Amino acid sequence: MRCRRQNASGHSGGWVQCPALRPAPARQNFRVEKDSKSRMKLSVVVPCFNEEDNIGKLKNEFFPVVENLLGSRVDGAQIDAIEVIFVDDGSRDGTYNALKQAFGAYAHPSIEVKFEKHEVNRGLGAAMRTGFKAVSGDIVVTTDSDGTYHFSTIPAMLEHLKGDVAIVTASPYHPKGEVVGVPGYRIFLSRGSSLLYRILLSWKVHTYTALYRAYRREVIDRIPFAADDFLGGTELMVKAMLKGYRVDEFPAALHRRMFGVSKAKLLKTIKSHLGFQARLVLHRLHLRSMFAE
């Protein structure tokens, strides 16, 4: 790569060598058992913060989907066990007690419910890490607790996890995705942030900010992320992509939440993304590694 040099007066002074961008990473490959007798375990991590009003939705809409996933297949392997991990991120309402009341006595021979709790609010990224530490499945799904992405689409999302695909991300900003009833300013900020990531990374992924995803366990185990806030999921996916893991998009509809209020702190979230994008630029220019944190 060459850059135009300027002299002291600010005029062009010929070409100089600029730092080269890091080359595209080698793609990671997975060995997926195609034998019809192969089995797998699915983990679902559900971060919650002040979601007492949405517990009924989890019980009536989420758990029927979970139960119906038993016996279905992901890339040739049959789901024969599922664990659901609720992470209460220091809620100030009755979220944790409501979760225990709704699901504490849940009994199913192939479905286990786990509860994790932060004594204080630490942020979405921290809740994700707590949930990931508790998983034991081969595939890990993360989902919002408010149903802004309909729980009924989990099976369709899992269909995209095949071959060398390591992460499937919900993508409302995909040409076939949509946004329903979400305030315009939130769409502008989220879509704008995703567009910047797309430009910086030169990869044709339209949405970088969704929590609603499916991961192969290898990604969870091998890719560290440091952000405690809403940046956590983005950091994890971007770092996985930089390591060569393939991401596939699941065109999805993002809906306005029906109960409660959004927990995103916009100014802080914007600042976090801009800071991470700056570090990404430095990484691409070989000036600072994203993995030396």
N, C-alpha and C positions, 0 to 999 in steps of 0.2 A: 504494500500500500504506500502511496506517495502523498505528501501534503505540501501545499504551497507555503514557502517560507516568506516571512515579512522582514524588511529591514527596519531600522530604528524609526524611519519616518512613516512606517505603516504601509509602504508600497510593496508589491510583490517582488520577491527576490529569488525566483527559481524554485526548484523542488528539493525536498529533503525526505529521508526515509521516516515514515511514521510507525508507531508500534503496530505490529500485525495483530489482527483479531485471532483469538483462539480458534483452532480448527474445530469443525463439527465433531462431537464425540462419537466413538464407535458405539453402535447400537447393541444393547444387551439382549441376549437371547434366553429363552426359557424352555425348559424341558417339561412339557405338559403331558401327562399320562392320558392316552386315548382309549385305554382298555375300558370296556363298558362296565367292568366291575370296580373301577377305581372310585375312591370316596374322598370327600373333602369336608372341612369344617369352615363355616362362615362366621365371621365376627362382625357385629354391627356396633359402632361407637356413636352414642348420642349425647353430645354436650348439652347441658341445660343451665340456664341462668335466669332466675325469676320467671319460670315457665309454669307456675301452678295452674294457670288458666288453660294450658294446653295439654294437661295430663289426660283428659278425656279423649282428645284427638289421638294421642299415642295409643290409648287402650282400644279405641274403636276403629281406628284406621290403620295404625302401624302394625299392631300385633297380628291381625288377620293376614297381612302380607307376609310377615315373618313366618307364620305357620305354613302358609302355602308354598314357601320356598323349599321346604323339606321335600326331597325327592327330585327336585329340578337339577339341571346340569349347568355347569360353568366350564366351557371349553373341554367338554368330554368327561368331566368328573362330576359325580353325583353328590349333592349336598345331603349328608346324613346326620349332621349335627350343627347347631347354631347357638351362639352365645350373643346376648344383648348386654352391652355395658353402658349404663347411664352414669354420666359424670356431672354431679352437681357442682357448679363452679362458684361456691360461696353465695348461693342465693339468699336474698334477704326476705323472701316471702316463704310460703310453706312448700316449696318445690320438693325438697328432699323427703319430707314426711309424706307428701302426696304420692311420690314415686313408690315409696316403701309400702304405702297402703294399697296402691293399685296393683303392684307387681311383686310385693314381697312374698306372697303366698302362691305365686304362679308355679304351677307344676306341670311339666311335660317331660317325658323321658329323653327327648332329643333336643330340648331347648333349655338353656341355662340363662338366668338373669343375674347380673352382677351390679353392684352399686359402689361408686367411688364418690368421694366428697372432699372438696376444698373448704377449709374453714373460713377463708376469705376469698373474694373474687380475684382471680389471677389472670383471667383472659382466656380467649378461645384457644389460642395456641397451646397454652399450658394445659387446658382441659383435654385437648387432643393427645398431648404426650402422656398424660395420666391414663387416658383410655388405652393408648397403644401399649403401655406397659402391662396392661391387664389382659391383652388379647392372647389367644392361643390358636386362632384359626389360620387357614391357608390364604383366605381372601378377607380383606377388611373393608367394610363399607362405613363411611362417615356420613351422617345426615343431620340436618337441622331438626330440632325438636318441634318446631312450629308448623311443619308441613308446607313451607313456602315452595318446596319442590314436592309434588304429591308422592306419598309413600308408595302408591300403587305402581310407580314407574321403576321401582328397584329391580324387578326381574328384567325389564327391557334394558336397563343400564348394564346389568351383569352380562347380557348377551354380547356386549362389545368387548368383554375381557377375554380375548382369544388370541392364539398365536403368540407373537412377541409383544403384545400390548401389556404394559405393566400398570398403567393407570387409566381409568376412565373418568372423565370429569363431566359433570352436567354443564351444558353450554347454552344458556339462553340467548347469547349473542351470536351463535351460529346462524347462518342464513335460514336454517330450518327450525331454529328455536324461537321462543317468544317471551315477552314480558307482559304480565297481566296485572294491572292495577297498582303497580309499584310507583311511588312518587318520582316525578321526572328528574329531580335533582340527584336522587340516589342512582338512577339509571345512568345519568351523565357521568357521575364520578366513577362508578364501577366500570362502565363501558370504556371510559377514557383511560382508566388505569390499565385495563386489559389490552387496549390498543397500544399503549406505550410498551408493555411487555412484548407484544407481538413484534413491534418494530425493533426493539433492542435485541431480541432473540432470533429474529428472522425465521420463526417457525409458524406454520399456519394453524395456530390454535387461537380461537376467538375469545375464550373466557378463561381467566386466570384466577378469579376471585371466589369461586364457588366452594363451599364446604362439602356439598353433595357429590361424593366420589366413591369409586371402588379401587382398591389397591391390592396388588399382590403382596404377600407378607414380606417378601424379600426387600421391597422398597421401604417398608416401615422399619425393618431391622437395619438396613444399611445406610439410609439417608438421614442424617441429623438435621434438625432445624432449631433455631434459637428463639424465634419470636414468640412472645407470650400472648400477643393480641391477635386481631383479625388477620394479620399478615401471615400467621403460621402456616395455613394451608397453601398459600401462594408460594412461600419460601420452600416448602417441602416439594411441591411439584416442579418448580423452576430448577432446584438443585438436582432433582431426579433426572430432569431433561438434560441438564449439563453433564450428567454422568452417563448419558446414552440410553436411558429408559424411555420407551415409546409411550406417548400419551395419545389416547383416542378420545374424541368428543362425542358425547351423547346429547344431541339436540333436545333441549328440555324447555318446559314452561316454568318461569319464575313467577310465583303468585304473591300478591300482597298478603301479609299475615292477617289472620282473622281475629286473633286474641292477643292481648299484651302489646308491647311496643318493641321496636327494634333496639338491640343493645349496642349497635355500632356507634362509636364515638367518632364522628366524621372527621374533624380536624386532626385528631390523633392518628386515625387510620390513614388519612392522606399523607401525613408526615412520615409514617412508617413505610408506606409504599414508595414514596419519593426517595427516602434514604436507601431502601433496598435496591431500587433501580439505579441509583448512583453507584452502589457497590457492584452492581451487575456490569455497568459500563467499565469500571476499573478492572473487573475480572476479564472481560472481553479484550481489554488492551494489555493484559499481562501485568498490570500494575498492582493488583491485589487479588489473591485467590478467594473465591467464595467459600472454600473449604478449610480456611486457616483460622476460623473463628473459634 
